[in-house]
Amino acid sequence: MLVNSFRSSAYDLRQKKVTMANAKKAKADDYRSLDNEALNEKISDEELRLKKTKFSHAVNPIENPLSIKMQRRAIARLKTEQRKRTLGL
């Protein structure tokens, strides 16, 4: 009985990883579809949102502190796309 529940939980984790990977790929595709002005605007908006989130977390702890990490990664993805365009890749 315990072995079956372990197998099903391991299967659920694999499915979750696949879903997360697909979501990241979809985000990257969305970023590629933006033009340069929209990409720069999106970067500045996300950076401002991150600053506001950090400030609110310093004043009053937010419910999900991992959202800061996710915002930083989103900004990194945007800046990576911007750098790719600069290099012409």
SVG drawing of the C-alpha trace seen along z (x, -y; Angstrom):
<svg xmlns="http://www.w3.org/2000/svg" viewBox="-2 -51 28 53">
<polyline fill="none" stroke="black" stroke-width="0.4" points="0.0,0.0 2.8,-2.4 4.7,-1.5 1.7,-2.4 1.2,-5.8 4.9,-6.5 4.7,-5.6 1.7,-7.8 3.3,-10.7 6.4,-10.3 4.3,-10.3 2.5,-13.5 5.9,-15.2 7.0,-14.3 3.8,-15.6 4.2,-18.8 7.8,-19.3 6.6,-18.7 3.8,-21.2 6.2,-23.8 8.6,-23.3 5.8,-23.8 4.8,-27.0 8.4,-28.4 8.6,-27.5 5.3,-29.3 6.6,-32.4 9.7,-32.4 7.6,-32.2 5.5,-35.1 8.7,-37.2 10.0,-36.4 6.8,-37.7 7.2,-41.1 8.9,-43.9 11.9,-45.8 9.9,-48.7 7.3,-46.4 10.2,-44.2 11.9,-47.2 8.6,-48.4 7.9,-44.9 11.3,-44.8 10.8,-48.2 7.3,-47.2 8.6,-44.0 11.5,-45.7 9.2,-48.3 6.8,-45.5 9.8,-43.7 10.9,-46.8 7.4,-47.3 7.1,-43.7 10.5,-43.8 9.5,-47.0 6.2,-45.7 8.0,-42.5 10.4,-44.6 7.6,-46.5 5.1,-43.6 6.1,-40.0 4.2,-38.9 2.3,-35.6 4.4,-34.0 8.1,-35.1 8.9,-32.8 7.0,-35.3 10.1,-37.5 12.2,-34.7 9.7,-34.1 9.7,-37.8 13.5,-37.9 13.5,-34.9 10.9,-36.5 13.1,-39.6 16.1,-37.5 14.2,-35.7 13.2,-39.1 16.8,-40.4 18.1,-37.2 15.7,-37.8 16.9,-41.4 20.5,-40.3 19.9,-37.7 18.4,-40.4 21.4,-42.7 23.8,-39.9 21.6,-39.0 21.1,-35.4"/>
</svg>
